[in-house]
């Protein structure tokens, strides 16, 4: 029987590990497809249960040094606790490795000719290799058994060679009294540097996995189901079926998708459409799981439950999109499969040639072969990317930009097209009173309106009250206040009745005074929400509520265009509001799409990519998450939702959109430094290995293992110094502050 399963994978430390697990799983008889999501640490399988079981899969995965957790054996809480404990263990291994490295370096420098010092260095190196570096050796053994090679094998080979040569030198010194160079510091430092890089990767990986958890946290656990006798009962959401009636109280999250069958209310749908304005709902209107009922009580009929809800589809889309991305694989990992065998082969060839053709003594030939192995130690390779990332990320933070990994860095500087969400990205993301006009000079009108809106909990009412209060208006509180869902509010001051709300509710069939009518028409044309205030005799004032365009939006769009980048805008808002914002921000109207849903944003990004463009998507809401993960680079605004920031690879920590062109320019600089580091790390080996093998022996140039160790250390220092240049790089686009 064909079945599907998704299981957690343990012990993966890099993208090569993910590739090994995936490759081994695909080789198992009965497994049709296997896909490892390194970010989520999961393995998705499609298999024939008549041929293979999940226990069989686990046995094969364990054989190469990893493990899987079969669903039902371990609770979600236990898995999360295990993740935290593994992270703490890795952090302890890093601390121990660095501590022992410092001890070994101090002993080698201060007590170079001491036999006691040599044995103390050996003891410290043994602890570093077994405790801090044991994982490298286990994974390397698994890779060798299955004919693969990665950074684990590179680290295990280089550190073990350095240690064995040092131990042999220590023993020989004790036995014969001769002095030999020791390389214990090389073995411990390699472990420390590489583990530090792994720790940084683990932090980014844990952050990425939190996106799915945040999305799933939007789903309420309980709901009030209405029985046939009209009585409400609280039940688990999992027990709700299509056709059930659900009671929604003010402030509650909606549990399933459905339609309103009774009552009216306003609903916060910002997680779907990204818009701050609540949507009025009445009988027949659709409701979506995860949105929030703001005011009135309504009854809805369930139309989609469980995995069929819009929220569940968004969660599934994000999960699949993350899994479909190319694995994060450093250049060092890509070439290691060739680099390691070549270095070993060159070392062996060096030994043979010096013994046969060169007629050298065995000890001389061994030193030449040893020098090749020592100088090929991947310390510089391990440092090339992490050091540039650490310095570059610190430099980016000064410009309020958080860049999560090297993949985002590389892709961001290649951006050809930027797609901007409107609300919270180009605009401030919350409603504000932009225009207020009354029909006469009676300032008491301001206080009456302010008092009424102060009594209301509606977001638009709060915007009006805040706007008037900011103008120094003192509210006059009404004697009586009634909420009219979907229309507005009604209040009494003594015997006088006042209304605040939409035109039909306040004005009815009466004509508006010309100044108010002109203002209302002008503001509605821009997409602003217009609120009317009046009494039984006339409409007394008109208020416009809108989401303001950020002051720096036009400057940011202009800078992006100067960088040769196309700028597009997507929004769930109406076309009028969208075009007005585009005009203010300087975005071409033919690159604007209004009234879009989350899946529409995703499709828009895909269409641009289909034209061969590299797309960077910028958003701040849950509704942007699908587009963020499908874009070449996802960028989140720092004041947006946690989900957007978790899914995105880059976060602009301030609301200043100018941080985006700054991030793109900084990305180009960081990538340049990383490529320089990797080039010199590899070029160093290309030049140094032949010299270590004795290619210049005829010219009197002999590279001993001690000199090889020094050259290896110098290559690492040069990489670090090159990375430190990023601290002083000037960004021409601006500070981003």
Helices and strands as residue ranges (DSSP letters): E 2-10, H 15-27, E 31-37, E 42-48, H 54-63, E 67-69, H 76-110, H 115-127, I 128-132, H 134-145, H 151-176, H 184-216, E 222-226, E 232-236, G 237-239, E 245-248, E 257-263, E 265-268, H 270-273, E 279-281, E 286-287, E 292-293, E 298-304, G 306-308, H 310-324, H 331-356, H 362-375, H 379-398, E 401-403, H 406-412, E 417-421, I 422-426, E 432-438, H 444-455, H 459-470, E 480-484, E 488-493, E 496-501, H 503-506, H 514-525, E 529-535, E 539-546, H 553-562, E 566-570, H 575-585, G 589-591, E 592-593, H 598-610, E 615-619, G 622-624, H 625-630, E 633-637, H 642-647, E 650-652, H 658-693, G 697-699, H 705-724, G 725-728
